[in-house]
């Protein structure tokens, strides 16, 4: 099946500044795909290239099997797009604006305007210029979903929404995916993507540093382990133990990161009297920050950026940094 999104060696320069460094990405038809990175990582640039709002400096991009520049309006009619910064006309109501967009699509989506507005508690009679950021975001979500597009490209979709409406967005995204839509969800909020996406790409400084499914990423995030003993011990062996990192000894308390099974750690602890044991799953946010620490800020590759055996076996970005 043709991928919904495919980029190869995608480069984008803004004058002397390189925003994307040979980005390789593939999103399967029908999946919910998270695109994660801090502000300024290249997420919005990538999205604008997908929508033909920008043209690449080098490399190729395909959306629903076509180059965006070739597909033109016919291709864009098959997409739903929510930009990170939504610009709305000042002299019209939310309802008039949404009906106008539906008319531009030949009437597609008109029937869903009322339903979606009700789900997001959007007053269609309100003037757009009087809306708060959160209410403007609701308008953006309605216009993106209302015509049941094949591919939804959503940039920071829950920005400005309260927790209840964030939950409603997740329900709507899951419903669209169940109906066969592909969702490309860009965010710097890991928890948001984790709750709806099957796979996630992590981007930093224009480089995809990892692509993996959410369940595997969570396993790789590991556990934070705390051991409180009845007496101080020599923890030297822990520093050499496979799967154990970030060992800190504070008196009788030992903390570390554990990746994989705890067998060896338990064997080390067995001869001692353990008065407290605590193991907590790390948040994916922690793994996210691990990638930030190991990729240089300028996006240039170094020896430390080469895929490890673990990374290479879990969908590491093809070709690394270019």
C-alpha positions in Angstrom: 0.0 0.0 0.0 1.3 3.5 -0.9 2.4 5.3 2.2 0.3 8.3 3.2 3.5 10.4 3.7 7.0 9.7 2.5 10.0 12.0 2.5 13.5 11.1 1.4 16.6 13.2 2.1 14.4 16.2 2.7 16.4 19.4 3.1 15.1 22.9 3.7 17.3 26.0 3.9 16.2 29.5 4.9 19.0 31.5 3.5 22.1 30.3 5.4 20.1 28.5 8.1 19.3 24.8 7.5 16.0 23.8 9.1 15.9 20.2 7.9 19.0 18.0 7.4 18.0 15.2 5.0 14.8 14.1 6.8 13.6 10.5 5.9 10.1 9.7 7.1 7.4 7.2 6.1 3.8 7.2 7.5 1.6 4.2 6.6 -1.9 4.7 5.4 -4.4 4.5 8.2 -2.0 5.0 11.1 -1.9 7.7 13.8 1.7 9.0 13.7 3.2 11.3 16.3 5.8 13.9 15.2 7.5 15.1 18.3 10.1 17.7 19.0 10.8 21.0 20.9 9.8 24.3 19.4 12.2 25.1 16.6 13.0 21.5 15.8 11.7 21.6 12.3 8.1 20.2 12.8 6.3 23.1 11.2 8.8 23.4 8.4 8.1 19.7 7.6 4.4 20.2 7.6 4.6 23.2 5.3 6.6 21.1 2.9 3.9 18.4 3.0 1.2 21.0 2.2 3.2 22.7 -0.6 3.3 25.9 1.4 7.1 25.6 1.0 9.3 23.9 -1.6 12.2 21.7 -0.5 15.8 22.8 -1.1 16.7 19.1 -1.8 15.1 15.7 -1.4 11.6 14.5 -2.2 8.2 14.5 -0.5 5.1 12.5 -1.4 1.6 12.9 0.2 -1.0 10.3 -0.6 1.2 9.0 -3.4 1.8 12.4 -5.1 4.3 15.2 -4.9 2.4 18.2 -3.3 3.5 20.5 -6.0 2.0 18.2 -8.6 -1.2 17.2 -6.8 -2.3 20.8 -6.3 -5.8 21.7 -5.2 -7.2 18.2 -5.9 -4.7 16.7 -3.5 -5.2 19.4 -0.8 -9.0 18.7 -1.0 -8.2 15.2 0.4 -6.4 16.7 3.4 -7.5 18.3 6.7 -5.0 20.8 8.1 -4.8 22.6 11.4 -1.8 25.0 11.6 0.1 25.8 14.7 -0.9 29.5 14.4 -4.4 29.7 13.0 -5.3 33.0 11.1 -9.0 33.7 10.9 -10.8 36.4 9.0 -12.0 39.2 11.4 -15.5 40.1 10.0 -17.5 37.0 10.1 -19.0 34.5 12.6 -17.6 31.0 13.3 -20.6 29.5 11.5 -20.3 31.6 8.4 -16.6 30.9 8.1 -17.1 27.2 8.4 -20.0 27.1 5.9 -17.8 29.1 3.5 -15.0 26.6 3.8 -17.5 23.8 3.2 -18.8 25.6 0.1 -15.2 25.8 -1.3 -15.1 22.0 -0.9 -18.3 21.6 -2.9 -20.4 21.3 0.2 -18.4 18.6 1.8 -18.5 18.9 5.6 -21.5 21.1 5.9 -23.6 18.4 7.6 -21.0 17.9 10.3 -20.5 21.5 11.4 -23.3 21.5 13.9 -22.3 18.1 15.4 -18.6 19.0 15.8 -19.4 22.5 17.2 -21.6 20.9 19.8 -18.9 18.4 20.8 -16.4 21.2 21.3 -18.9 23.6 22.9 -18.3 26.1 20.0 -20.9 29.0 19.6 -21.2 29.3 15.9 -22.9 32.7 16.2 -19.8 34.4 17.8 -17.7 36.8 15.8 -14.3 35.3 15.1 -12.5 38.4 16.2 -14.1 38.1 19.7 -13.0 34.5 20.2 -10.4 33.5 22.8 -7.4 31.4 21.7 -9.2 28.2 22.9 -12.3 29.0 20.9 -10.3 29.8 17.8 -8.6 26.4 18.3 -12.1 24.8 18.3 -12.9 26.5 15.0 -9.6 25.1 13.6 -10.4 21.6 14.7 -13.9 21.7 13.3 -12.7 22.9 9.9 -9.9 20.2 9.8 -12.2 17.3 10.6 -15.6 18.2 9.1 -15.1 17.0 5.6 -13.8 13.5 6.7 -10.3 13.9 5.0 -8.1 11.0 4.1 -5.1 12.6 5.8 -5.2 14.9 8.8 -2.1 17.0 9.4 -2.5 18.6 12.9 0.1 21.0 14.3 -0.2 21.4 18.1 -4.0 20.5 18.0 -4.9 20.9 21.7 -3.1 24.2 22.2 -5.4 26.4 24.3 -8.0 23.7 25.0 -9.0 22.8 28.6 -8.5 19.1 29.7 -12.1 18.1 28.9 -11.8 19.3 25.4 -8.4 17.7 25.0 -10.1 14.5 25.8 -12.8 15.2 23.2 -10.1 15.8 20.6 -8.5 12.4 21.4 -11.9 10.7 21.0 -12.4 12.5 17.6 -9.0 11.5 16.4 -9.5 7.9 17.4 -12.9 7.9 15.6 -11.3 9.3 12.4 -8.6 6.7 12.5 -11.2 3.9 13.0 -12.8 5.2 9.8 -9.5 4.8 7.9 -8.0 8.3 8.1 -4.3 8.8 8.5 -3.4 11.3 11.2 0.0 13.1 11.3 0.1 14.7 14.7 2.8 17.2 15.5 3.4 18.3 19.0 6.0 19.1 21.7 3.7 17.5 24.3 4.7 13.8 24.5 1.7 12.8 26.7 -0.7 14.1 24.1 0.8 12.0 21.3 1.3 8.9 23.5 -2.5 8.7 24.1 -3.5 8.5 20.4 -0.5 7.5 18.3 0.8 4.1 17.4 4.2 5.2 16.2 6.3 8.3 17.0 9.1 10.1 15.3 11.4 12.3 17.5 13.0 15.2 15.7 15.6 17.6 17.0 17.3 20.4 15.1 16.0 19.2 11.7 17.0 15.6 12.3 14.9 12.6 13.0 16.7 10.9 15.9 14.3 7.9 16.3 11.2 6.3 14.9 9.4 3.7 17.0 6.1 2.4 18.3 4.9 4.0 21.5 4.9 0.7 23.4 8.6 0.0 22.5 9.6 3.6 23.4 7.9 3.1 26.8 9.9 -0.1 27.4 13.1 1.6 26.3 12.4 4.5 28.7 13.1 2.0 31.5 12.4 2.3 35.2 13.7 4.5 38.0 14.7 2.1 40.8 15.2 3.1 44.4 16.9 0.7 46.9 17.1 1.6 50.6 19.4 -0.7 52.6 20.0 -1.0 56.3 23.6 -0.1 55.9 25.9 1.6 53.4 27.3 -0.6 50.7 29.8 -0.6 47.9 27.8 0.0 44.7 30.8 -0.2 42.4 29.5 -3.3 40.7 26.3 -1.5 39.7 28.3 0.9 37.4 29.4 -2.1 35.4 26.1 -3.9 35.3 24.4 -4.3 31.9 21.1 -2.4 31.7 21.9 -0.2 34.8 22.8 3.4 34.4 22.8 6.7 36.3 23.7 5.1 39.6 23.6 7.4 42.6 24.5 6.4 46.1 23.3 8.6 49.0 24.2 7.0 52.3 22.1 3.8 52.4 20.0 4.8 49.5 20.8 3.7 45.9 19.0 5.0 42.8 19.5 4.0 39.2 17.9 3.6 35.8 17.0 0.0 34.9 16.5 -1.0 31.2 15.4 -4.6 30.8 14.9 -7.3 33.3 15.8 -6.7 37.0 17.5 -10.2 37.5 21.1 -9.0 37.9 20.1 -6.0 40.1 18.1 -8.3 42.4 21.1 -10.7 42.6 23.3 -7.8 43.7 20.8 -6.7 46.3 20.1 -10.2 47.7 23.0 -10.4 50.2 22.0 -7.1 51.8 19.0 -6.3 53.9 16.7 -4.2 51.7 14.3 -2.1 53.8 12.6 -0.4 50.9 12.3 -1.2 47.2 10.6 1.1 44.7 10.5 0.8 40.9 8.6 3.3 38.7 8.2 3.5 35.0 9.8 6.5 33.6 7.7 8.8 31.5 8.2 8.9 27.8 9.1 12.5 28.4 12.3 11.3 30.1 13.2 9.3 27.0 12.4 12.4 24.9 14.9 14.4 26.9 17.5 11.6 26.6 17.5 12.1 22.8 17.9 15.9 23.2 20.9 15.4 25.4 22.7 13.1 22.9 22.1 15.0 19.7 24.2 18.2 19.3 22.1 21.4 19.1 23.3 22.2 15.6 22.1 18.9 14.3 25.6 17.8 13.2 26.2 14.1 13.6 29.0 12.8 15.8 30.2 9.4 16.8 27.8 9.4 19.7 24.9 9.8 17.3 25.5 6.6 15.4 22.6 4.1 16.0 23.3 1.7 18.8 22.4 -1.9 18.5 19.3 -1.2 20.5 18.3 1.8 18.4 19.1 0.2 15.0 16.8 -2.7 15.9 14.0 -0.3 16.8 13.4 1.7 13.7 16.2 4.3 13.9 16.0 7.0 11.3 17.4 5.9 7.9 20.7 7.3 7.0 21.1 9.4 10.1 22.0 13.0 9.7 23.0 14.4 6.3 
